[in-house]
Amino acid sequence: MTGVESSAPVVCTPEEVTAQWLTAALGTEVRSARTEAVGTGQIGCCVVAHVDGDGLPPTLFVKLPNPDEGMRPLLHGVYRSEVLFYRDLAPTVAVRVPRARFAVLGEREGDFTLVLDDVSPLVQGDQLTGLTIDDARDCAINLAGLHGPRWCDPALRGIDGLSCPSVEDNVTLQELGGPALEAFLSELGDRLDDDERRILSEIAPLIADWANGRSDRYTLLHADYRADNMLIDPSGQRPSLACDWQTLTVGLPGRDLGGFLGSSLDVADRRAAERGIVADYHRALVGFGVADYSLDTCWDDYVYGLLQTPVLGIFGWMYGTRTERGDEMFALLMRRACRAIADHDALAVVRGG
């Protein structure tokens, strides 16, 4: 029995993460367990469990639902997405992620438990400083491990619980995204220059056509693949891992790549390295058997995908918990993305289909 297949009950509070429960959930004896809270708990509750157990690392990372039971049904979709990824989809792709030992949804909407191996000494990437070129290259190659194995797999569209937006869904995305971009410009537009503000304004009426475009190429998308959702070894000795699979969807793979490089490198590093990184990503895709997809087409999809950060990232700013760091981060994300869009005339590429 593996953890993700365990019949142990879902637990929703740190107090329930006991040695007895871990023994049942993980299928191995756990003699003691002590938990400590980590993170800000804006969407859910995260704890590190210090354990003494057979065949287990000394610490485990446990993700639990929002402590406010009234909020849990509203967050059910993001919880379901992450459990679905670790339980059912991670074994079918080659992207490097933390090992999941227990991934289960509860009977009530918004109840779930996810137990992952603690990956120390890897640390979360910093969106404000950006990744190094070497780390970004490693993360982009890892992204090919998500995209390549399920490239244009029609079975993706039939997976229960996996988001596959329709044409109508993307019209709604535009109806919501346009006002969100306007609100962002109203509140934080003074942190952008004239060209960046113009680009954001021109994106708003393109959202639906952009999201519906190039539908002949699709795969699993992380949809929020950026520095903050990477786990990086500061020493450079270990490969990166990708985490936070709450936005999992199906769509054009270039959207993940464009969103990643457009937001996770500072502008000078991105300009210097993006051609080579896209080529390395493409080479990795070919290694997973992706055929009839040239490097030129991959580059063009990357440029098309540069709108991912303004189109989807704006919802994180609009509906997330507002903080000064958050405002600073989203302003920086938009600035970087707009510089990339301007560098490659990505709006013209989108208008061209």
ROSEVO-862317 format. One line per field, with one value per residue: chain; x, y, z of N, C-alpha, C in turn; residue in three letters. Coordinates in steps of 0.001 Angstrom, whole numbers. Atoms other than C-alpha are relative to their C-alpha. Layout:
N
cadena: A, ...
neast: X, ...
nnorth: Y, ...
nup: Z, ...
caeast: X, ...
canorth: Y, ...
caup: Z, ...
ceast: X, ...
cnorth: Y, ...
cup: Z, ...
residuo: Ala, ...
END
This chain:
353
cadena: A, A, A, A, A, A, A, A, A, A, A, A, A, A, A, A, A, A, A, A, A, A, A, A, A, A, A, A, A, A, A, A, A, A, A, A, A, A, A, A, A, A, A, A, A, A, A, A, A, A, A, A, A, A, A, A, A, A, A, A, A, A, A, A, A, A, A, A, A, A, A, A, A, A, A, A, A, A, A, A, A, A, A, A, A, A, A, A, A, A, A, A, A, A, A, A, A, A, A, A, A, A, A, A, A, A, A, A, A, A, A, A, A, A, A, A, A, A, A, A, A, A, A, A, A, A, A, A, A, A, A, A, A, A, A, A, A, A, A, A, A, A, A, A, A, A, A, A, A, A, A, A, A, A, A, A, A, A, A, A, A, A, A, A, A, A, A, A, A, A, A, A, A, A, A, A, A, A, A, A, A, A, A, A, A, A, A, A, A, A, A, A, A, A, A, A, A, A, A, A, A, A, A, A, A, A, A, A, A, A, A, A, A, A, A, A, A, A, A, A, A, A, A, A, A, A, A, A, A, A, A, A, A, A, A, A, A, A, A, A, A, A, A, A, A, A, A, A, A, A, A, A, A, A, A, A, A, A, A, A, A, A, A, A, A, A, A, A, A, A, A, A, A, A, A, A, A, A, A, A, A, A, A, A, A, A, A, A, A, A, A, A, A, A, A, A, A, A, A, A, A, A, A, A, A, A, A, A, A, A, A, A, A, A, A, A, A, A, A, A, A, A, A, A, A, A, A, A, A, A, A, A, A, A, A, A, A, A, A, A, A, A, A, A, A, A, A, A, A, A, A, A, A
neast: 849, -698, 733, 1073, 1098, 415, 1412, 80, 892, -544, -40, 79, -617, -1304, 131, 332, -1185, -623, -754, 965, 585, -1044, -214, 1066, -9, -1202, -216, -1244, 107, -518, -22, 277, 181, 187, 230, -156, 600, -896, 718, 945, 1331, 999, 938, 171, -847, -1148, -802, -1090, 114, -1247, 475, -877, 769, -750, -94, 455, -946, 287, 1054, 968, 729, 1419, 893, 1347, 887, 125, 588, 1375, 777, 888, -747, -493, 685, -399, -1351, -7, -599, -1461, -404, 219, -1022, -1288, 126, 63, -1331, -898, 573, 283, -681, -1459, -641, 91, -885, -1389, -429, -495, 839, -142, 701, 1251, 215, 1435, 691, 1377, 1088, 1010, 1370, 552, -733, -1023, -794, -1049, -1291, -1114, -1252, -1138, -1325, -681, -1078, -1180, -281, 585, 762, 887, -552, 423, 532, -486, -1371, -59, -894, -1209, 164, -170, 1192, 1112, -184, 354, 1456, 635, -161, 943, 1329, 192, 421, 1451, 682, -295, 636, 1441, 145, 1169, 633, 1440, 545, -7, 1261, 1031, -361, 922, -627, -1073, 548, -188, 896, 698, 32, 828, -767, -1013, 711, 172, -1329, -193, 939, -531, -1385, -88, 155, -1084, -1149, 300, -157, -1442, -573, 483, -628, -1455, -540, -1108, -1244, -345, -218, 1077, 98, 531, 1436, 667, 62, 1046, 1303, 263, 223, 1351, 955, -539, -115, 753, -610, -1298, 202, 572, -852, -981, 541, -451, -1123, 419, -562, 190, -638, -27, 738, -593, -1385, -828, -1059, 519, 483, -1131, -815, -1339, -1113, -900, -1374, -70, -381, 1158, 933, 1179, 1304, 1149, 1007, 1237, 719, 1396, 551, -187, 998, -426, -90, -1194, -1175, -769, 473, -823, -1371, -8, 264, -1153, -1175, 367, 203, -881, -1348, 16, 114, -1296, -294, 922, -432, -1259, 26, 1260, -113, -640, 862, 1089, -575, -213, 1343, 446, -798, 549, 1283, -278, -427, 1195, 735, 806, -430, 685, 67, -1323, -476, 602, 1378, -104, -299, 1189, 944, -537, 345, 1453, 277, -445, 1165, 506, -111, 1035, 1377, 366, -570, 796, 1006, -667, -35, 1357, 791, -810, -155, -850, -1092, -942, -882, 781, 131, -1313, -274, 836, -466, -1216, 407, 575, -1047, -841, 772, 224, -1269, -160, 1005, -476, -1212, 308, 1251, 883, 1395, 194, 48, 1311, 1008, -141, 562
nnorth: -1194, -1265, -1027, -630, 949, 379, -178, -786, -1153, -1340, -868, -1388, -913, 498, 858, 1362, 624, 707, 1202, 1049, -252, 175, 1440, 511, -662, 284, 1441, 368, -409, -1300, 94, -1318, -1071, -1341, -893, -1448, -715, -734, -744, -1033, 552, -810, 896, 1164, 77, 860, 323, 964, 1050, 654, 1351, 1168, 1066, 948, -302, -1360, -1070, -561, -1004, 72, -1242, 361, -1077, 199, -1067, -1246, 208, -491, 1023, -644, -322, 1191, 319, -956, 356, 1421, 211, -1, 1188, 1164, -4, 460, 1425, 698, 78, 911, 1338, 670, -492, -21, 1223, 124, -977, 141, -1196, 269, -605, 698, 1284, 2, 1250, 96, -1069, 481, -944, 466, 102, -1353, -896, -810, 792, 779, 90, 303, 189, 18, -12, -1279, 47, -729, -1434, -832, -1130, -642, -1079, -1346, -688, -1377, -28, 791, 1147, -92, 588, 1459, 569, -115, 1029, 1279, 26, 107, 1393, 768, -265, 922, 1275, -79, -154, 988, 1322, -25, -936, 249, 1243, -279, 467, -1098, -723, 792, 268, -657, -929, -756, -1162, -109, -1127, -53, -1318, -856, -288, -1006, -1274, -450, -419, -1370, -877, -236, -456, -1390, -875, 219, -759, -1415, -274, 21, -1243, -1097, 13, 180, -418, -945, 765, 400, -1144, -220, 1136, 1157, -238, 144, 1421, 622, -443, 644, 1431, 288, 486, 1156, 1140, 1189, 550, 574, 1239, 1017, 187, 1089, 1113, 1285, 452, -95, 957, -463, -1253, -420, -1266, -1023, 473, -1186, 185, 293, 1380, 884, 354, -151, 263, -1165, 399, 393, 1403, 861, -565, -680, 662, -898, 235, -786, 440, -374, -658, 957, -91, 497, -1110, -137, 94, -1234, -910, 235, -429, -1452, -534, 257, -813, -1412, -525, 565, -526, -1434, -272, 176, 1433, 625, -355, 675, 1464, 657, 823, 1263, 771, 567, 1096, 1132, 534, 717, 1230, 935, 472, 1005, 1197, 690, 537, -999, -71, -990, -1255, -560, -1011, -1278, -7, -76, -1392, -807, 285, -675, -1418, -47, 298, -1051, -657, 804, -691, -1035, 482, 839, -519, -1101, 522, 170, -1316, -512, 774, 481, -890, -1118, -373, -884, 831, 504, -1069, -181, 1146, -6, -1088, 464, 1000, -666, -748, 950, 592, -1018, -195, 1129, -162, -1060, 445, 950, -417, 1142, -344, 214, 1452, 456, -463, 795, 1343
nup: 0, -7, -733, 751, 123, -1334, -355, -1234, 177, 182, -1178, 447, -956, -445, -1184, 430, 617, -1114, 367, 313, 1324, 1012, 167, 865, 1308, 769, 76, -672, -1395, -419, -1456, -574, 984, -551, 1135, -155, 1125, 893, 1025, -405, -123, 695, 677, -847, -1184, 267, -1170, 90, -1014, -391, -267, -189, 623, 819, 1414, 274, -321, -1333, 60, 1084, 238, 22, 427, -530, 472, -751, -1330, 27, 702, 952, 1211, 686, 1262, 1030, 426, 355, 1316, -46, -752, 862, 1034, -517, -317, 1280, 594, -708, -100, 1272, 1196, -147, 481, 1455, 613, -449, -708, -1352, -1025, -1278, -63, -763, -731, -286, 735, -62, -219, -935, 496, 61, 886, -643, -929, 662, -674, 889, -736, 919, -606, -147, 990, -449, -88, 1045, -529, 962, 796, -398, 1166, 74, 515, 1222, 14, 816, 1330, -100, -633, 937, 1031, -600, -194, 1313, 433, -825, 543, 1125, -571, -174, 1277, 1028, -68, 285, 1120, 859, -441, -84, -1271, -974, 19, -656, -1394, -924, -914, 642, 691, 1451, 291, 1275, 626, -847, -1216, 284, 120, -1389, -451, 474, -697, -1345, 67, 415, -1175, -954, 495, -216, -1425, -277, 511, -827, -1319, 11, 1284, -137, -118, 1357, 885, 963, 924, -725, -211, 1299, 343, -809, 512, 1285, -215, -487, 1011, 716, -908, 432, 1214, -396, -755, 896, 1164, 129, -784, 539, -828, -1400, -947, -1370, -372, -1396, 116, -870, -59, -190, -990, -1334, -42, 229, -1154, 557, -903, 24, 329, 1394, 126, 229, 981, -526, -4, 186, -1032, 35, 1196, -236, 1186, 1089, 1055, 1305, 933, 829, -874, 2, -1038, -1191, 251, 71, -1329, -862, 311, -9, -1350, -1027, 188, 226, 1437, 662, 74, 957, 1351, 319, -75, 346, 1206, -363, -905, 802, 776, -909, -266, 1208, 105, -988, 532, 1026, -721, -487, 1135, 704, 1397, 846, -751, 253, -935, 378, -497, -1463, -335, 265, -1083, -1186, 106, -194, -1409, -908, -612, -1111, -1286, -161, 92, -1143, -1234, -529, -926, -1282, -655, -225, -943, -1107, -1144, 405, -886, 674, 823, 1118, 988, 617, 853, 1197, 852, 652, 984, 1160, 691, 727, 1092, 1035, 712, 912, 1053, 876, 689, 1075, 647, -235, 275, 1432, 198, -458, 961, 1224, -230
caeast: 0, 1360, 417, -1622, -3731, -4247, -7742, -6889, -9314, -8661, -7544, -8024, -6229, -2626, -3837, -5034, -1593, -592, 1738, -1295, -2840, 457, 938, -2425, -2008, 1514, 1347, 4442, 4983, 5391, 6435, 6243, 5185, 5403, 4051, 4910, 3072, 4843, 3826, 1131, -1934, -3689, -5268, -4732, -2721, 778, 2761, 6070, 5779, 8883, 8542, 10269, 9074, 10239, 11486, 10528, 12584, 12830, 10427, 7310, 5388, 1631, -899, -4350, -7437, -8199, -8844, -12066, -14499, -16781, -14030, -13236, -16015, -14924, -11403, -12438, -11321, -7722, -7514, -8966, -6462, -3442, -4686, -5534, -2033, -148, -2545, -3254, -1203, 2311, 3000, 2136, 4599, 8315, 8364, 10360, 8157, 8235, 7266, 3652, 2994, -710, -3049, -6757, -9925, -12522, -16234, -17075, -16145, -12894, -11594, -8255, -4899, -1594, 1602, 4832, 8458, 10230, 12768, 15258, 17835, 15896, 14241, 11453, 12527, 12244, 9990, 11385, 15034, 14298, 16105, 19640, 20017, 21247, 18305, 15856, 17335, 16986, 13376, 12526, 13939, 11940, 8849, 9371, 8926, 5405, 4524, 6197, 4724, 1077, 1585, -1712, -3080, -6858, -7391, -6600, -9931, -11824, -10184, -12742, -11747, -9115, -9826, -10276, -11644, -14216, -14608, -17355, -15133, -12493, -15039, -15845, -12109, -11997, -15080, -13382, -9789, -10418, -11811, -9101, -6396, -8132, -8237, -4553, -3673, -5804, -4114, -566, -176, 2202, 4748, 4819, 6074, 3950, 4766, 3995, 653, -211, 604, -1609, -4455, -4090, -4130, -7620, -9624, -7393, -7858, -10566, -8987, -5589, -6893, -8803, -5959, -3653, -5879, -4356, -1368, -2205, -894, -982, -245, 896, -485, 1433, 4932, 7160, 9988, 7872, 6628, 10089, 12163, 15826, 19066, 21080, 24294, 23400, 24108, 20565, 18018, 15000, 11495, 8144, 5390, 1952, -253, -3460, -3903, -3466, -5227, -4975, -3772, -995, 2369, 4001, 1863, 3746, 7103, 6260, 4780, 7856, 10672, 8749, 8312, 11102, 14257, 15221, 14966, 18689, 19106, 15998, 17192, 20595, 19438, 15905, 16851, 19146, 16701, 13838, 16132, 17039, 13349, 12584, 15421, 13996, 10522, 11924, 13536, 10049, 8926, 7321, 7487, 6487, 7190, 10081, 12228, 10861, 7286, 8300, 9792, 6665, 4495, 6786, 6265, 2505, 2610, 4208, 684, 218, 1457, -725, -3817, -3737, -1497, -3891, -6389, -3832, -3477, -7209, -8522, -5580, -4807, -3364, 26, 2756, 5089, 2287, 1696, 5432, 5669, 2714, 3932, 7317, 5682, 3731, 6741, 8891, 6123, 5409, 9103, 9176, 5958, 7431, 10777, 9068, 5980, 3929, 665, 1100, 1790, -1417, -3439, -2047, -3395
canorth: 0, 3447, 6616, 8046, 4869, 4693, 4299, 6420, 9288, 12840, 15181, 18941, 20393, 20182, 18587, 15567, 14933, 12448, 9479, 7165, 8881, 8981, 5269, 4542, 7059, 6103, 2381, 2314, 2608, 6174, 6217, 9970, 13121, 16819, 19559, 23221, 25714, 27193, 29739, 32377, 30155, 32411, 29521, 26633, 25530, 24095, 22299, 20518, 17209, 16023, 12264, 9134, 6428, 3393, 4269, 7936, 11127, 13050, 15740, 15726, 18637, 18481, 20656, 21043, 23105, 26617, 26716, 28631, 25828, 28306, 29108, 25516, 24915, 28077, 26672, 23150, 23571, 24434, 21673, 19144, 20189, 19590, 16254, 15180, 16042, 14198, 11252, 10573, 12708, 12998, 9293, 9855, 12696, 13269, 16647, 16611, 17295, 16543, 12932, 12580, 9979, 10750, 12713, 12365, 14460, 14261, 13612, 17268, 19910, 21571, 18790, 17285, 16142, 16106, 14708, 15400, 14720, 17771, 18734, 20700, 22055, 23177, 26545, 28482, 30681, 34423, 36194, 39608, 38842, 36371, 33152, 32826, 31913, 28441, 27822, 29106, 26771, 23811, 24735, 25110, 21683, 20298, 21945, 19840, 16833, 18048, 18885, 16169, 12916, 14040, 16148, 16342, 13423, 13372, 11521, 14770, 16229, 13415, 13517, 14296, 17376, 18615, 22114, 22229, 25729, 26033, 28890, 30257, 29945, 32062, 34719, 34887, 35087, 38232, 39680, 39303, 39936, 43236, 44974, 43343, 44830, 48213, 47995, 47079, 50080, 52339, 51231, 50305, 51837, 54464, 51667, 51022, 53234, 54543, 51660, 49048, 50634, 50804, 47133, 46072, 48175, 46561, 43050, 43347, 43008, 40149, 37794, 35489, 35129, 34551, 31895, 30114, 30311, 27547, 24862, 22181, 22033, 21235, 19433, 19647, 23175, 24219, 27694, 29470, 28222, 30951, 31523, 31459, 27977, 26531, 24741, 25553, 24297, 27376, 25383, 24418, 20749, 19367, 19763, 21993, 20761, 22288, 22724, 24291, 22473, 24319, 25923, 22791, 22962, 21973, 24376, 25605, 24573, 27827, 29594, 27931, 28654, 32267, 32905, 31405, 33147, 36409, 36689, 34761, 36362, 39986, 41699, 41704, 38010, 37076, 38956, 37319, 33752, 33185, 31911, 29292, 28285, 27859, 25726, 23567, 23185, 22187, 19655, 18111, 17941, 16058, 13667, 12843, 11910, 15192, 15201, 17611, 20562, 22657, 24975, 27926, 26948, 26432, 29931, 31421, 29649, 31006, 34557, 33939, 32609, 35761, 37040, 34291, 36422, 39506, 37441, 34901, 36618, 39515, 37258, 36430, 40138, 40856, 38038, 37149, 38633, 42092, 42824, 45348, 42562, 41164, 44522, 44928, 41419, 41764, 45144, 43581, 40600, 42915, 45063, 42075, 40520, 43773, 44240, 40744, 41393, 44620, 43007, 40430, 42356, 39596, 41506, 41429, 37680, 37168, 39305, 37211, 34041
caup: 0, -881, 941, -1919, -1931, 1831, 3255, 6312, 6930, 5799, 8586, 8430, 11462, 12727, 15971, 13994, 12466, 15135, 15148, 15152, 12133, 10219, 10865, 9255, 6437, 5416, 6035, 8241, 11971, 13231, 16864, 17449, 15627, 16413, 14147, 13672, 11465, 8450, 5828, 5904, 5547, 3031, 1103, 3472, 6479, 6168, 8855, 9102, 10946, 12788, 12843, 14085, 11727, 9824, 6342, 6654, 6466, 9745, 8522, 6349, 4832, 5432, 3572, 5130, 4258, 5425, 9193, 8437, 7592, 5842, 3333, 2432, -132, -1974, -2231, -3167, -6778, -5949, -3329, -5777, -8443, -6215, -4909, -8467, -9616, -6890, -6709, -10393, -12769, -11342, -12034, -15728, -16347, -15724, -13989, -10743, -7721, -3987, -3269, -2161, 530, 1079, -1200, -455, -752, 1992, 1620, 2329, -230, 747, 3003, 1961, 3284, 1418, 2935, 1045, 1786, 3187, 524, 2629, 1860, -1228, -696, -2379, -5257, -4721, -7203, -6332, -6959, -9736, -10561, -11811, -15465, -14527, -12194, -14795, -17397, -15048, -14238, -17941, -18726, -15810, -17329, -20447, -18171, -17437, -21032, -23079, -21751, -22161, -25318, -27250, -25223, -25856, -22578, -20729, -21774, -20058, -16619, -13929, -11969, -14439, -15737, -19531, -20237, -23013, -25481, -23246, -20168, -21874, -22792, -19083, -18389, -20536, -18868, -15485, -16562, -18298, -15197, -13074, -15293, -15116, -11323, -11222, -13403, -11241, -8009, -9015, -12453, -11099, -10590, -14362, -17163, -20026, -22393, -19744, -18912, -22612, -23103, -20190, -21567, -24997, -23534, -22036, -25303, -26524, -23574, -24972, -28416, -26822, -24426, -27197, -29701, -30940, -29451, -31691, -29332, -25741, -22702, -18914, -17720, -14290, -15187, -12394, -13173, -11757, -9315, -6153, -7085, -7680, -5047, -5608, -4059, -3033, -3474, -7023, -6321, -6563, -9364, -8851, -8062, -9015, -6439, -5826, -8340, -7450, -10884, -13002, -16365, -20035, -22716, -24992, -23479, -24548, -21968, -19111, -20727, -21569, -18146, -16513, -18366, -18710, -14952, -13237, -14647, -14438, -17805, -18613, -17787, -19749, -22805, -22605, -22019, -23319, -26788, -25312, -22582, -25055, -27200, -24192, -23307, -26906, -26923, -23757, -25341, -28320, -25848, -24561, -28054, -29128, -32933, -35699, -33422, -34663, -32585, -34578, -33702, -30071, -30000, -31544, -28952, -26240, -27504, -27718, -24153, -22743, -22018, -19417, -16531, -17214, -18092, -15261, -12737, -12405, -10639, -7967, -7267, -7494, -5323, -3091, 297, -365, 1201, 464, -669, -2801, -4487, -5056, -6479, -8857, -10079, -10796, -12518, -14785, -15564, -16493, -18571, -20401, -21200, -22712, -24644, -26019, -26875, -29107, -30238, -28665, -29040, -32821, -32627, -30644, -33036, -35886, -34278
ceast: 885, -859, -1164, -1186, -573, -1487, -158, -880, 776, 16, 133, 645, 1353, -99, -296, 1172, 822, 794, -950, -590, 1037, 306, -1040, 89, 1159, 331, 1318, -55, 650, -111, -286, -123, -243, -132, 283, -532, 1073, -859, -1024, -1426, -1085, -1047, -296, 912, 1126, 777, 1152, -174, 1367, -372, 1162, -787, 849, -36, -437, 1135, -365, -1085, -860, -726, -1462, -825, -1423, -887, 3, -619, -1453, -848, -949, 676, 320, -756, 379, 1360, 99, 716, 1514, 518, -114, 1089, 1313, -47, -26, 1387, 851, -519, -27, 916, 1513, 656, 4, 878, 1387, 513, 413, -832, 326, -790, -1242, -186, -1482, -657, -1456, -948, -989, -1375, -662, 845, 991, 801, 1033, 1200, 1046, 1265, 1120, 1291, 489, 1245, 1199, 1259, -514, -871, -871, 743, -583, -426, 578, 1413, 103, 983, 1297, -274, 111, -1220, -1201, 103, -417, -1509, -728, 119, -923, -1427, -299, -418, -1459, -695, 162, -779, -1491, -322, -1156, -667, -1503, -619, -44, -1356, -1123, 267, -900, 776, 1128, -603, 375, -910, -591, 122, -792, 723, 1004, -606, -240, 1323, 274, -909, 478, 1393, 148, -165, 1109, 1255, -205, 181, 1476, 647, -424, 761, 1519, 648, 1156, 1334, 489, 275, -1109, -182, -614, -1491, -774, -160, -1095, -1387, -363, -244, -1471, -953, 470, -133, -709, 631, 1343, -195, -558, 940, 900, -426, 409, 1204, -385, 693, -388, 759, -6, -810, 474, 1461, 916, 889, -517, -470, 1066, 718, 1425, 1045, 964, 1430, 157, 329, -1161, -927, -1217, -1206, -1071, -1069, -1226, -788, -1483, -667, 80, -1131, 560, 45, 1303, 1250, 844, -445, 778, 1408, 95, -253, 1199, 1161, -323, -100, 1118, 1468, -79, 182, 1321, 343, -917, 409, 1251, -167, -1220, 102, 594, -870, -1162, 517, 238, -1327, -485, 752, -520, -1355, 206, 433, -1151, -898, -885, 567, -796, -222, 1391, 383, -604, -1443, -18, 281, -1229, -1069, 455, -374, -1506, -334, 448, -1155, -517, 36, -1017, -1421, -410, 508, -839, -1038, 610, 68, -1411, -688, 808, 14, 1005, 1034, 926, 964, -744, -163, 1329, 296, -816, 376, 1255, -302, -510, 1055, 874, -732, -198, 1279, 213, -975, 448, 1215, -323, -1286, -1043, -1468, -311, -69, -1363, -1089, 64, -475, 1050
cnorth: 1245, 1038, 567, -922, -400, 256, 771, 1223, 1286, 717, 1437, 998, -565, -952, -1446, -726, -622, -1196, -1130, 211, -212, -1468, -592, 572, -449, -1484, -455, 532, 1360, 47, 1340, 1018, 1312, 955, 1449, 668, 711, 755, 947, -501, 778, -864, -1219, 105, -988, -226, -909, -981, -625, -1401, -953, -1189, -876, 411, 1394, 995, 618, 1063, -221, 1341, -362, 1235, -367, 1145, 1220, -268, 468, -974, 602, 331, -1233, -332, 945, -337, -1433, -252, -52, -1189, -1250, -95, -567, -1476, -823, -140, -1048, -1433, -724, 393, 0, -1301, -136, 998, -130, 1245, -369, 782, -674, -1318, 116, -1356, -202, 1175, -420, 1180, -595, -70, 1365, 864, 840, -723, -801, -90, -407, -77, -183, -148, 1440, -43, 859, -781, 845, 1080, 574, 1078, 1340, 774, 1402, 69, -741, -1155, 347, -634, -1517, -655, 64, -1050, -1372, -131, -138, -1417, -912, 180, -905, -1384, -37, -66, -1197, -1299, -21, 951, -431, -1338, 251, -455, 1111, 675, -780, -286, 810, 893, 816, 1122, -11, 1127, -65, 1398, 974, 364, 1118, 1364, 576, 483, 1442, 971, 330, 630, 1444, 968, -181, 756, 1499, 383, 31, 1312, 1192, 79, -10, 457, 967, -713, -502, 1243, 66, -1185, -1214, 163, -156, -1468, -696, 399, -707, -1499, -299, -498, -1229, -1296, -1242, -627, -641, -1356, -1114, -381, -1224, -1254, -1363, -534, 191, -1079, 455, 1298, 168, 1278, 1097, -357, 1214, -208, -389, -1443, -998, -255, -185, -350, 1185, -355, -400, -1462, -918, 638, 624, -928, 1060, -342, 875, -239, 327, 644, -893, 92, -635, 1181, -15, -13, 1264, 996, -189, 552, 1521, 646, -142, 945, 1489, 600, -339, 355, 1517, 251, -251, -1476, -690, 293, -766, -1501, -659, -876, -1363, -856, -619, -1161, -1236, -660, -817, -1312, -1050, -545, -1099, -1301, -788, -470, 985, 184, 1063, 1309, 616, 1006, 1366, 106, 104, 1438, 881, -240, 643, 1481, 195, -160, 1065, 741, -762, 758, 1135, -556, -791, 557, 1084, -488, -275, 1298, 429, -708, -563, 996, 1090, 303, 934, -815, -515, 1047, 232, -1130, 57, 1146, -408, -1055, 673, 766, -943, -568, 1010, 298, -1127, 105, 1058, -452, -829, 331, -1102, 323, -185, -1491, -537, 437, -789, -1428, -1046
cup: 0, 692, -779, -172, 1356, 218, 1305, -237, -281, 1352, -484, 944, 435, 1181, -366, -639, 1121, -510, -397, -1399, -1098, -241, -941, -1409, -866, -68, 588, 1422, 229, 1517, 672, -1125, 731, -1174, 368, -1255, -805, -1012, 591, 117, -707, -708, 855, 1204, -303, 1287, -399, 1148, 231, 482, 286, -531, -886, -1469, -381, 230, 1343, -2, -1245, -91, -196, -380, 399, -478, 909, 1375, 95, -816, -1024, -1314, -838, -1282, -1134, -588, -494, -1330, 35, 803, -873, -1061, 523, 367, -1283, -608, 696, -4, -1344, -1150, 115, -478, -1527, -734, 620, 714, 1419, 1010, 1336, -19, 874, 658, 350, -698, -152, 208, 999, -627, -91, -925, 796, 1057, -790, 927, -1024, 842, -1016, 789, 124, -891, 404, -416, -1169, 640, -1115, -773, 422, -1240, -154, -563, -1323, 132, -721, -1363, 79, 637, -939, -1106, 536, 178, -1336, -550, 804, -497, -1192, 486, 369, -1348, -937, 84, -319, -1163, -903, 317, 157, 1306, 1044, 92, 689, 1460, 935, 962, -597, -836, -1477, -484, -1402, -602, 866, 1302, -250, -316, 1396, 583, -432, 737, 1408, -47, -410, 1158, 1033, -429, 195, 1466, 388, -450, 845, 1317, -47, -1306, 97, 171, -1361, -835, -1046, -939, 686, 265, -1314, -369, 800, -497, -1300, 141, 270, -1088, -772, 790, -537, -1230, 316, 689, -869, -1139, 83, 755, -535, 757, 1460, 820, 1406, 215, 1512, 161, 955, 241, 34, 1216, 1371, 141, -419, 1325, -502, 1062, -48, -383, -1462, -228, -377, -1021, 678, -11, -246, 1031, -256, -1290, 91, -1204, -1230, -1023, -1272, -958, -775, 875, 42, 1042, 1294, -199, -63, 1347, 914, -300, 23, 1377, 976, -158, -46, -1501, -721, -152, -1000, -1438, -417, -201, -617, -1246, 332, 893, -760, -845, 873, 374, -1193, -162, 980, -455, -1022, 652, 592, -1144, -721, -1409, -743, 742, -56, 1073, -339, 502, 1519, 431, -189, 1059, 1307, -13, 211, 1489, 975, 663, 1221, 1321, 139, 38, 1235, 1322, 634, 995, 1367, 776, 421, 1166, 1166, 1146, -355, 1085, -773, -863, -1217, -1083, -720, -982, -1290, -931, -757, -1058, -1268, -779, -817, -1205, -1130, -766, -1005, -1167, -998, -808, -1233, -743, 120, -273, -1481, -312, 407, -993, -1307, 151, 318
residuo: Met, Thr, Gly, Val, Glu, Ser, Ser, Ala, Pro, Val, Val, Cys, Thr, Pro, Glu, Glu, Val, Thr, Ala, Gln, Trp, Leu, Thr, Ala, Ala, Leu, Gly, Thr, Glu, Val, Arg, Ser, Ala, Arg, Thr, Glu, Ala, Val, Gly, Thr, Gly, Gln, Ile, Gly, Cys, Cys, Val, Val, Ala, His, Val, Asp, Gly, Asp, Gly, Leu, Pro, Pro, Thr, Leu, Phe, Val, Lys, Leu, Pro, Asn, Pro, Asp, Glu, Gly, Met, Arg, Pro, Leu, Leu, His, Gly, Val, Tyr, Arg, Ser, Glu, Val, Leu, Phe, Tyr, Arg, Asp, Leu, Ala, Pro, Thr, Val, Ala, Val, Arg, Val, Pro, Arg, Ala, Arg, Phe, Ala, Val, Leu, Gly, Glu, Arg, Glu, Gly, Asp, Phe, Thr, Leu, Val, Leu, Asp, Asp, Val, Ser, Pro, Leu, Val, Gln, Gly, Asp, Gln, Leu, Thr, Gly, Leu, Thr, Ile, Asp, Asp, Ala, Arg, Asp, Cys, Ala, Ile, Asn, Leu, Ala, Gly, Leu, His, Gly, Pro, Arg, Trp, Cys, Asp, Pro, Ala, Leu, Arg, Gly, Ile, Asp, Gly, Leu, Ser, Cys, Pro, Ser, Val, Glu, Asp, Asn, Val, Thr, Leu, Gln, Glu, Leu, Gly, Gly, Pro, Ala, Leu, Glu, Ala, Phe, Leu, Ser, Glu, Leu, Gly, Asp, Arg, Leu, Asp, Asp, Asp, Glu, Arg, Arg, Ile, Leu, Ser, Glu, Ile, Ala, Pro, Leu, Ile, Ala, Asp, Trp, Ala, Asn, Gly, Arg, Ser, Asp, Arg, Tyr, Thr, Leu, Leu, His, Ala, Asp, Tyr, Arg, Ala, Asp, Asn, Met, Leu, Ile, Asp, Pro, Ser, Gly, Gln, Arg, Pro, Ser, Leu, Ala, Cys, Asp, Trp, Gln, Thr, Leu, Thr, Val, Gly, Leu, Pro, Gly, Arg, Asp, Leu, Gly, Gly, Phe, Leu, Gly, Ser, Ser, Leu, Asp, Val, Ala, Asp, Arg, Arg, Ala, Ala, Glu, Arg, Gly, Ile, Val, Ala, Asp, Tyr, His, Arg, Ala, Leu, Val, Gly, Phe, Gly, Val, Ala, Asp, Tyr, Ser, Leu, Asp, Thr, Cys, Trp, Asp, Asp, Tyr, Val, Tyr, Gly, Leu, Leu, Gln, Thr, Pro, Val, Leu, Gly, Ile, Phe, Gly, Trp, Met, Tyr, Gly, Thr, Arg, Thr, Glu, Arg, Gly, Asp, Glu, Met, Phe, Ala, Leu, Leu, Met, Arg, Arg, Ala, Cys, Arg, Ala, Ile, Ala, Asp, His, Asp, Ala, Leu, Ala, Val, Val, Arg, Gly, Gly
END
